[in-house]
């Protein structure tokens, strides 16, 4: 076979190779475009689904905010409207004391105790409502914290003795001045000590001590009572929260507002509050910090 016969065959084979290559490239491009369209279509579907979920979550957030606002307004109105009938009950109770026999006065004492409980709970509701709307006003003044906490200790020492609980107090050797709302801080420590007395068994121990840490004072209220579970420790400072593990008689003594109010008060002072416990039956340590009077 001479060169003149091979040349046309070579050209034909070369052209065939070019056509095959072109077809391969066209098929590959078509496949890539198809894959891209499918990917874009899938991405579009996922994007639409995400947008739909986002809209649903945004709607749920708006609904929760409206419900929370309605709850807060209900609490505020309830706390306000309960004051008048409580005042009337207290007034009528005072008048009845002048006319009742000694035996009936004991019944009236039970009414007064119940009224005091309602009054305290109403006050708690009012504090929660104020904190919700950031209207909790602080009346600050400078005072020596050492004297303040010692007075609190003396107030609760007799109550602890009645329950046969040892209430210990460790004073600090130097005077510490703070700038705070004395009445609100009394609420905080009254709540912490009342809880400690409530959940500490007979012959138990409660200890109050405080130290200086940089530009703040840190206070510890430690007991060897029932302790706190890890689950409860997460939610213990939330409003209307009570442990699922405590006796029903304890739950009836409050609405789970005390620690939530204490947290709002301490936060308003620029401090922090928390609780530590190794679990049930190991006792609890509640701690809080308050800035010093000259803290920046």
Secondary structure as the mmCIF struct_conf table of DSSP 4:
data_model
#
loop_
_struct_conf.conf_type_id
_struct_conf.id
_struct_conf.beg_label_comp_id
_struct_conf.beg_label_asym_id
_struct_conf.beg_label_seq_id
_struct_conf.end_label_comp_id
_struct_conf.end_label_asym_id
_struct_conf.end_label_seq_id
HELX_RH_AL_P HELX_RH_AL_P1 UNK A 3 UNK A 97
TURN_TY1_P TURN_TY1_P1 UNK A 98 UNK A 99
BEND BEND1 UNK A 100 UNK A 100
HELX_RH_AL_P HELX_RH_AL_P2 UNK A 102 UNK A 132
TURN_TY1_P TURN_TY1_P2 UNK A 133 UNK A 134
STRN STRN1 UNK A 141 UNK A 144
HELX_RH_AL_P HELX_RH_AL_P3 UNK A 145 UNK A 162
TURN_TY1_P TURN_TY1_P3 UNK A 163 UNK A 164
STRN STRN2 UNK A 166 UNK A 170
BEND BEND2 UNK A 173 UNK A 174
STRN STRN3 UNK A 177 UNK A 180
HELX_RH_AL_P HELX_RH_AL_P4 UNK A 182 UNK A 199
BEND BEND3 UNK A 200 UNK A 200
HELX_LH_PP_P HELX_LH_PP_P1 UNK A 201 UNK A 201
TURN_TY1_P TURN_TY1_P4 UNK A 202 UNK A 203
STRN STRN4 UNK A 205 UNK A 213
TURN_TY1_P TURN_TY1_P5 UNK A 214 UNK A 215
STRN STRN5 UNK A 216 UNK A 223
BEND BEND4 UNK A 225 UNK A 226
HELX_RH_AL_P HELX_RH_AL_P5 UNK A 230 UNK A 235
TURN_TY1_P TURN_TY1_P6 UNK A 236 UNK A 237
BEND BEND5 UNK A 238 UNK A 238
TURN_TY1_P TURN_TY1_P7 UNK A 239 UNK A 240
TURN_TY1_P TURN_TY1_P8 UNK A 244 UNK A 245
BEND BEND6 UNK A 246 UNK A 246
HELX_RH_AL_P HELX_RH_AL_P6 UNK A 248 UNK A 251
TURN_TY1_P TURN_TY1_P9 UNK A 252 UNK A 253
BEND BEND7 UNK A 256 UNK A 256
HELX_RH_AL_P HELX_RH_AL_P7 UNK A 258 UNK A 268
TURN_TY1_P TURN_TY1_P10 UNK A 269 UNK A 270
STRN STRN6 UNK A 272 UNK A 276
BEND BEND8 UNK A 278 UNK A 279
TURN_TY1_P TURN_TY1_P11 UNK A 280 UNK A 281
BEND BEND9 UNK A 282 UNK A 282
STRN STRN7 UNK A 284 UNK A 291
TURN_TY1_P TURN_TY1_P12 UNK A 293 UNK A 294
#
